[in-house]
Amino acid sequence: MATPSGPFAPQYVHGVYIPCGLLIVGCAIVKSEWLPYAFAVAALLGGWKVYSNPRKILKPDQFQQFELKEKTILSHNTAIYRFKLPRPTDILGLPIGQHISIAATLPGQPKEVVRSYTPISSDLTPGYFDLLIKSYPTGNISKHVASLMVGQTMKVRGPKGAMVYKPNMVRHFGMIAGGTGITPMLQIIRAIVRGRATGDKTEVDLLFANVNPEDILLKEDLDELVKGDSGFRVHYVLNNPPEGWKGGVGFVTADMMKEKLPAPAKDVKVLICGPPPMVSAMKKATESLGFQKAKPVSKLEDQVFCF
């Protein structure tokens, strides 16, 4: 049975209607002349509770406009875009592992262009959401977002996606990310690390591939997570490594995966996100190592899941 939403959601029934009703009934029984004051207090408390209670803003079947609040430049073609939610207490309402669609009508395009992105923020930070976007020369949406000025808006819809992370859903994740493919991985990794206090024991090994050292997005965040959590390890791979580089070199190979990632098992899952050629190569590599063949469209129960 579905949980009621909107004005009949449990948080309103138990946090607003019942307490306010008890206040009014109590006044009517004890001192009826205080009823006008009781109604006023109930209205004030109820209004405050409704306004301050986190609202889930995303709508899966409807695009909404969100204003660009801030832009943080990371490199010549990469930035973090912070979009404002209607209220400071609002949250996206995005389950861990899922993503959003952003859309725009672009010059020369016959149809509205839609692309999927995973926020690097979470519902623990109300009032906004952050997108890490790399602008590619041929990337319609990424170039459009890069052109946005603070105060302009972007159309967003969601949640979407087959992956919904739950604590201890597997014993060990092997993750393979390329470039901005790090975003869904980081979302899940952070959830796992946060969940340690309540019993999440999931192990994580991440192979993160990039071209140059300066292309490694959110490296400080990843390294900080590694320092604070013995169950998470990151293995960097570069096409053009600097002198003295101790990480992987070239493309991610089956041998690298065999050395750094968990071996195939019923309680192991491999997650892949990156450019299409990389994803295709990683699917073949995982199969060669004994993992179940990746499906064209991944489902939650798949051993090899591609975002």
C-alpha positions in Angstrom: 0.0 0.0 0.0 1.4 3.4 -1.0 2.3 5.9 1.7 0.0 9.0 1.5 1.7 12.1 0.3 0.9 15.8 0.2 -1.2 17.2 3.0 -2.1 13.7 4.2 1.6 12.6 4.5 2.4 10.9 7.9 4.6 13.8 9.1 1.7 16.2 8.8 -0.9 13.8 10.4 1.4 13.0 13.4 3.3 16.3 13.6 0.6 18.8 12.8 -3.0 17.6 12.8 -3.1 15.4 15.8 -1.1 17.8 18.2 -3.2 20.8 17.1 -6.4 18.8 17.5 -5.4 17.7 21.0 -4.6 21.4 21.9 -8.0 22.6 20.7 -10.0 19.7 22.3 -8.1 20.1 25.6 -8.9 23.8 25.7 -12.5 23.1 24.9 -12.7 20.8 27.9 -10.7 22.8 30.4 -11.5 26.4 29.5 -13.6 27.0 26.5 -13.1 30.8 26.6 -9.4 30.1 25.6 -10.5 28.5 22.3 -9.7 31.5 20.1 -6.2 31.5 21.5 -5.9 27.8 21.1 -6.9 28.1 17.4 -4.4 30.9 16.9 -1.6 28.9 18.5 -2.5 25.8 16.6 -2.4 27.7 13.3 0.9 29.3 14.1 2.5 26.0 15.2 1.0 24.1 12.3 2.2 26.7 9.8 5.7 26.7 11.2 5.8 22.8 11.2 4.6 22.6 7.6 7.0 25.3 6.4 10.0 23.9 8.3 9.4 20.3 7.4 11.6 19.1 4.5 9.7 18.8 1.2 10.7 16.4 -1.5 10.7 18.6 -4.6 11.4 16.3 -7.5 8.5 15.1 -9.7 9.2 12.1 -11.9 6.6 13.1 -14.6 7.1 16.8 -14.7 10.0 19.1 -15.4 10.5 22.0 -13.0 12.7 25.1 -13.3 15.5 25.6 -10.8 17.6 28.7 -10.5 21.4 28.6 -10.8 22.6 30.0 -7.5 26.4 29.6 -7.7 29.1 28.3 -10.1 32.4 27.0 -8.9 35.0 26.6 -11.7 37.3 23.6 -11.2 39.1 23.7 -14.6 38.8 25.2 -18.1 35.9 22.9 -18.9 34.5 21.6 -15.6 32.5 23.3 -12.8 30.1 22.6 -10.0 26.7 24.2 -10.5 24.6 24.8 -7.5 20.9 25.1 -8.1 18.5 26.6 -5.6 15.4 24.8 -4.3 12.2 26.8 -3.6 12.7 26.8 0.2 15.8 26.6 2.4 14.4 23.5 4.0 13.5 21.7 0.7 15.3 18.6 -0.5 15.4 17.0 -3.9 14.1 13.6 -2.6 16.6 11.6 -4.6 17.2 8.0 -3.5 20.9 7.0 -3.3 22.0 5.6 -6.7 19.4 7.4 -8.8 19.8 10.4 -11.0 17.9 13.3 -12.6 17.2 14.5 -16.1 17.9 18.0 -17.2 16.5 19.4 -20.4 16.8 22.4 -22.7 15.6 23.6 -26.1 18.8 24.4 -28.1 19.3 26.2 -31.3 19.4 23.9 -34.3 17.9 21.0 -32.4 14.4 19.8 -33.6 13.5 18.4 -30.2 14.2 19.3 -26.6 17.5 17.7 -25.5 17.5 15.7 -22.3 20.5 14.3 -20.5 21.0 12.4 -17.2 23.2 13.6 -14.3 23.8 12.5 -10.7 24.1 15.3 -8.1 27.2 15.2 -5.9 25.2 16.6 -3.1 22.5 14.7 -1.1 19.3 15.2 0.8 21.4 15.9 3.9 22.1 19.4 2.5 18.7 21.1 2.1 18.0 24.1 0.0 20.1 23.3 -3.0 21.6 20.5 -5.1 25.1 20.4 -6.8 25.9 19.1 -10.3 29.5 18.4 -11.4 29.5 18.9 -15.2 32.3 18.7 -17.7 31.6 20.7 -20.9 32.5 18.8 -24.0 32.8 20.4 -27.5 30.1 18.1 -28.8 28.0 18.1 -25.6 24.8 19.9 -26.2 23.5 20.1 -22.6 26.9 20.4 -21.0 27.7 23.4 -23.2 24.3 24.9 -22.4 24.8 24.5 -18.6 28.3 26.1 -18.9 26.7 29.1 -20.6 24.2 29.7 -17.8 24.6 32.8 -15.7 23.7 33.0 -12.0 20.0 33.7 -11.8 19.1 31.7 -14.9 17.1 28.5 -14.7 17.4 24.8 -15.7 14.6 22.3 -16.3 14.9 19.2 -14.0 12.9 16.0 -13.6 13.4 12.9 -11.5 14.2 10.7 -9.8 15.1 8.0 -12.4 17.3 5.0 -12.7 17.2 1.3 -11.7 19.9 1.6 -9.0 18.6 2.2 -5.4 21.3 1.7 -2.9 20.5 0.0 0.4 23.0 -0.7 3.2 24.7 -4.1 3.0 23.0 -4.9 -0.3 26.3 -6.6 -1.3 29.4 -7.6 0.6 31.8 -5.8 -1.8 31.4 -3.3 -4.6 33.9 -3.1 -7.4 33.5 0.3 -9.1 34.9 1.5 -12.4 34.6 5.2 -13.3 35.9 7.4 -16.1 35.8 11.2 -15.9 32.5 12.6 -14.7 31.3 8.9 -14.3 32.6 9.4 -10.7 29.4 11.2 -9.7 27.1 8.2 -9.1 30.0 6.3 -7.4 30.7 9.1 -5.0 27.0 9.3 -4.1 27.0 5.6 -3.1 30.4 5.7 -1.4 29.4 8.6 0.8 26.2 6.8 1.7 28.2 3.7 2.7 30.7 5.8 4.8 27.8 7.6 6.5 26.2 4.3 7.2 29.1 2.8 9.1 27.7 4.0 12.4 24.5 2.1 11.8 26.1 -1.1 10.6 26.9 -0.7 6.9 29.9 -3.0 6.3 30.1 -2.8 2.5 33.6 -2.9 1.1 34.4 -0.7 -1.9 37.3 -0.7 -4.4 37.2 2.0 -7.0 39.2 2.2 -10.3 39.0 5.8 -11.4 40.4 6.4 -14.9 41.3 9.8 -16.4 43.6 11.2 -19.1 45.8 13.7 -17.1 46.4 14.4 -13.4 44.4 17.6 -13.5 41.4 15.7 -14.9 40.9 13.7 -11.7 37.7 15.3 -10.4 37.0 15.5 -6.7 40.3 13.9 -5.8 40.5 15.7 -2.5 37.1 14.4 -1.5 38.0 10.9 -2.5 41.3 10.9 -0.7 39.7 12.3 2.4 37.1 9.5 2.4 39.9 6.9 2.0 41.8 8.4 5.0 38.7 8.1 7.2 37.4 4.7 6.1 39.4 1.5 5.9 36.6 -0.2 3.9 37.1 2.1 0.9 40.0 2.1 -1.5 40.6 4.2 -4.7 43.0 3.2 -7.4 43.8 6.0 -9.9 44.6 5.3 -13.6 46.0 7.9 -16.0 46.7 7.9 -19.7 49.4 10.5 -19.3 50.9 10.0 -15.9 53.4 12.5 -14.4 57.0 11.5 -13.5 57.0 9.3 -10.4 53.3 8.3 -10.8 52.5 5.2 -8.7 49.0 4.5 -9.9 47.8 2.7 -13.0 48.8 3.7 -16.5 46.9 3.5 -19.8 43.4 2.2 -20.1 41.6 0.1 -17.4 42.3 -3.6 -18.3 41.0 -6.9 -17.2 44.3 -7.5 -15.4 43.9 -4.2 -13.4 40.4 -5.3 -12.5 41.5 -8.7 -11.4 44.2 -7.1 -9.2 42.3 -4.3 -7.7 38.6 -5.3 -7.7 36.8 -8.2 -5.9 36.5 -11.5 -7.6 33.1 -12.7 -8.9 30.8 -13.9 -6.2 27.1 -13.8 -5.4 27.6 -11.0 -2.9 29.7 -8.9 -5.2 28.5 -6.3 -7.7 30.5 -4.2 -10.2 29.3 -0.7 -11.0 30.4 1.0 -14.2 30.0 4.6 -15.4 32.0 6.6 -18.0 32.2 7.4 -21.7 30.3 4.8 -23.9 33.5 3.3 -25.4 34.9 2.7 -21.9 31.6 1.2 -20.6 31.5 -1.2 -23.6 35.1 -2.3 -23.0 34.5 -2.8 -19.3 31.5 -4.9 -20.0 33.6 -7.3 -22.1 36.4 -7.3 -19.5 34.1 -8.2 -16.6 32.6 -11.0 -18.6 36.1 -12.3 -19.4 36.8 -12.4 -15.6 33.8 -14.6 -14.9 31.2 -12.0 -14.0 27.7 -12.5 -15.5 27.3 -10.8 -18.9 26.1 -7.2 -18.5 22.7 -6.6 -20.0 22.0 -3.8 -22.5 19.9 -2.1 -19.9 21.0 -2.7 -16.3 18.6 -3.8 -13.6 19.2 -3.6 -9.8 19.7 -7.3 -9.4 22.4 -7.5 -12.1 25.9 -8.5 -11.1 27.4 -5.9 -13.5 25.4 -2.6 -13.4 26.1 0.2 -15.8 24.7 3.7 -15.1 
